[in-house]
Amino acid sequence: MIPWQRAVSLWCVDKVHLVEVYPDVRIHSPSITLPVPAVVRLQTYVRYQPSGVAFNRKNVFLRDDFRCQYCRMWGDGTTLTLDHVVPRAQGGMTRWDNIVTCCVQCNRAKGSRTPEQAGMKLFDRPRRPTWLLNTRIGPHPSDPPAEWQLYLRAA
């Protein structure tokens, strides 16, 4: 899915064909009126090479199932934090294999020590995920626009 603005830009430079348009919606400029693309088709195939899962707070929480990796307490973005397994003070890096989800209490107890130094057990070793975490199509997967129905596969 791409934003309609991107679809219009690609159409204007002749990189996509319009397959479907939203019938009651138009884009107006001082000199022209254009339909709003609903479905576009690339003129030439572009091989997509996924670059992997983005490293961010939300994706670390999703990877760890919103559970503290020391006490297994479940939480949300307000009760959980991120913890460096090897603390930055000891040369630890901020990357997938050194960051885990942690509750505030365990993070305080661990401090700037490794789990072994703090006498804490890490339930799951951190790793870089190879799967997409929060993929969805359209504004809401259960209610795509009517113009998309012919082009979506039944799951």
Backbone hydrogen bonds, N-H to C=O, Kabsch-Sander energy under -0.5 kcal/mol:
donor,donor_aa,acceptor,acceptor_aa,energy
7,A,3,P,-2.0
8,V,4,W,-2.4
9,S,5,Q,-2.2
10,L,6,R,-2.7
11,W,7,A,-2.1
12,C,8,V,-2.6
13,V,9,S,-1.4
14,D,11,W,-1.5
15,K,10,L,-3.0
16,V,10,L,-0.7
17,H,41,R,-2.8
19,V,17,H,-0.5
19,V,39,V,-2.7
20,E,39,V,-1.9
22,Y,36,V,-2.5
25,V,22,Y,-1.1
27,I,34,L,-3.4
29,S,32,I,-2.6
34,L,27,I,-2.6
36,V,22,Y,-0.5
36,V,25,V,-1.2
38,A,20,E,-2.8
39,V,20,E,-1.9
41,R,17,H,-2.3
43,Q,15,K,-2.3
47,R,45,Y,-0.6
49,Q,47,R,-0.6
53,V,129,P,-0.6
56,N,54,A,-0.9
60,V,56,N,-2.0
61,F,57,R,-2.4
62,L,58,K,-2.4
63,R,59,N,-2.5
64,D,60,V,-2.2
65,D,62,L,-1.3
66,F,61,F,-3.0
67,R,64,D,-1.1
68,C,73,M,-2.7
69,Q,101,T,-2.5
72,R,68,C,-1.6
75,G,66,F,-2.3
79,T,76,D,-0.7
80,L,76,D,-1.7
81,T,102,C,-3.4
83,D,100,V,-2.7
85,V,83,D,-0.6
85,V,98,N,-2.8
90,Q,87,P,-1.5
91,G,88,R,-1.8
92,G,87,P,-2.5
95,R,93,M,-1.2
98,N,95,R,-2.2
99,I,95,R,-0.8
99,I,96,W,-0.7
100,V,83,D,-2.2
102,C,81,T,-2.8
104,V,79,T,-1.0
107,N,103,C,-2.3
108,R,104,V,-2.3
109,A,105,Q,-2.2
110,K,106,C,-2.5
111,G,107,N,-2.3
113,R,110,K,-0.8
118,A,114,T,-2.0
119,G,115,P,-0.6
119,G,116,E,-0.8
120,M,115,P,-3.1
123,F,69,Q,-2.9
123,F,121,K,-0.6
143,D,140,H,-2.0
148,W,145,P,-1.7
149,Q,145,P,-0.5
149,Q,146,A,-1.2
151,Y,148,W,-2.0
152,L,148,W,-0.7
152,L,149,Q,-0.8
